[in-house]
Amino acid sequence: MKPVSRLLSCLLFAVPGAVFAAEPAAATKPDPARGEQIATQVCGACHTFDGSRGVPANPIIQGQHADYLFKQLDDFKSGKRPSPIMRPIASSLSAQDMKNVAAFYATKQPKPGFGSNKEMVQLGEKIYRGGIPERSIPACAGCHSPTGGGIPAQYPRLAGQHGAYAEAQLVAFRSGARKNSPQMLGIAAKMNDREIKAVADYMTGLR
């Protein structure tokens, strides 16, 4: 073997790091215990310590899918989901912090809620389960499941959510004030106030 060839062979096989990229570092797994600490210090004032049934203007986050919670925090941090309250809070958290907090709230057992208006709940059930075909409004159950449990990593849990909060979010999607879900922008744009209120009231009582 010629000297040049021998040298090249040594470089290729004796020093793998000079040829191949280093193995990526393993992602740190979410730590619910650390998330609990952050929740106590940061989140509890508005969402209650365990994310349960606090002020109706604030969402219930106990039992929500971790991937969904992480996405919302990340969207608040980036400004993709505007909020003068949540943006500075989310901005103070690292990506790992957000994963930890999301994992903590996802471990909590969600508590049931109750609809407030029988007539509105009946209309809400009709829309949630069957949509409004004549206006191309799909059934909510198709993405969020018949029980409102959602689909992890894709669609949020809605069962038991504050009706006032759910209504406000649908209105925000309809107006374009909230833009971080293309699907919901299109759906809410076709709904009137009464339909939105009815669906929100029905979802509160889902089990």
HUGI-V312110 format. One record per residue. N is the residue number from 1. OMEGA is omega in whole degrees, 0 to 359 (* if undefined). NEAR is the number of other C-alpha atoms within 8 Angstrom. D_LAST is the distance of its C-alpha to the last C-alpha in whole Angstrom. Layout:
# HUGI-V312110
[[N OMEGA NEAR D_LAST] [N OMEGA NEAR D_LAST]]
This chain:
# HUGI-V312110
[[1 179 4 76] [2 181 5 77] [3 181 6 76] [4 180 6 74] [5 180 8 72] [6 180 9 71] [7 180 8 70] [8 179 8 67] [9 179 9 66] [10 181 9 66] [11 183 10 64] [12 189 10 62] [13 182 7 61] [14 182 7 62] [15 184 9 60] [16 183 9 56] [17 180 7 55] [18 185 8 58] [19 185 7 56] [20 178 6 53] [21 179 6 50] [22 177 5 49] [23 179 4 45] [24 179 4 42] [25 180 4 41] [26 179 4 38] [27 179 4 35] [28 181 5 34] [29 177 4 30] [30 182 8 28] [31 181 10 28] [32 180 12 25] [33 176 8 28] [34 177 10 30] [35 178 16 27] [36 178 11 26] [37 180 8 30] [38 180 11 29] [39 180 12 26] [40 185 9 28] [41 191 7 31] [42 192 8 29] [43 190 11 26] [44 184 12 25] [45 182 7 27] [46 187 8 24] [47 190 16 21] [48 187 11 22] [49 184 10 23] [50 176 10 19] [51 186 12 18] [52 192 12 16] [53 177 10 15] [54 181 10 19] [55 183 7 21] [56 179 10 19] [57 180 7 21] [58 184 10 20] [59 170 9 17] [60 184 11 15] [61 177 11 16] [62 179 13 15] [63 178 11 13] [64 181 11 14] [65 184 12 16] [66 181 13 20] [67 179 9 21] [68 179 13 20] [69 179 11 20] [70 181 11 24] [71 181 8 24] [72 177 9 24] [73 179 11 26] [74 178 11 29] [75 175 11 28] [76 182 15 29] [77 183 13 32] [78 184 8 33] [79 179 9 33] [80 172 9 31] [81 186 11 28] [82 174 9 30] [83 180 8 30] [84 179 6 32] [85 187 6 30] [86 184 10 29] [87 179 13 32] [88 178 9 34] [89 180 10 31] [90 180 12 30] [91 179 9 34] [92 183 6 35] [93 172 9 33] [94 177 7 34] [95 179 7 32] [96 176 9 32] [97 182 11 30] [98 177 14 28] [99 180 13 27] [100 179 15 27] [101 180 14 25] [102 179 15 22] [103 179 13 22] [104 182 13 22] [105 179 14 19] [106 180 12 17] [107 184 9 18] [108 179 9 16] [109 181 6 12] [110 180 8 10] [111 183 7 9] [112 174 10 7] [113 184 11 8] [114 175 8 10] [115 186 12 11] [116 184 6 15] [117 186 7 17] [118 181 7 16] [119 180 6 19] [120 179 12 17] [121 179 14 14] [122 177 10 15] [123 179 11 17] [124 178 16 15] [125 180 11 13] [126 181 9 16] [127 183 13 17] [128 185 11 13] [129 185 11 14] [130 182 11 18] [131 174 12 19] [132 188 10 22] [133 184 8 25] [134 177 5 28] [135 178 6 28] [136 175 7 26] [137 183 10 23] [138 176 10 21] [139 178 12 17] [140 183 12 15] [141 181 12 13] [142 179 9 16] [143 186 9 16] [144 178 15 12] [145 181 11 11] [146 181 8 9] [147 180 9 6] [148 182 13 7] [149 181 11 8] [150 178 12 12] [151 183 11 15] [152 179 10 17] [153 179 9 20] [154 185 7 19] [155 186 10 16] [156 171 13 14] [157 179 12 11] [158 183 11 10] [159 176 14 6] [160 181 14 7] [161 175 12 11] [162 179 15 14] [163 181 13 14] [164 180 9 18] [165 180 12 18] [166 178 10 16] [167 181 11 18] [168 180 8 21] [169 177 9 21] [170 177 11 21] [171 180 11 24] [172 176 10 25] [173 182 14 25] [174 182 14 26] [175 184 8 29] [176 178 8 30] [177 174 8 29] [178 188 11 27] [179 190 10 28] [180 171 7 26] [181 181 7 24] [182 180 7 27] [183 184 6 24] [184 175 9 22] [185 182 12 26] [186 182 9 26] [187 183 11 23] [188 181 12 23] [189 183 9 27] [190 186 9 26] [191 176 9 24] [192 184 6 25] [193 183 7 24] [194 180 6 23] [195 179 11 21] [196 180 13 19] [197 181 12 19] [198 180 14 17] [199 180 15 14] [200 180 14 14] [201 180 15 13] [202 182 14 10] [203 179 15 9] [204 183 16 9] [205 180 12 6] [206 177 12 4] [207 * 7 0]]
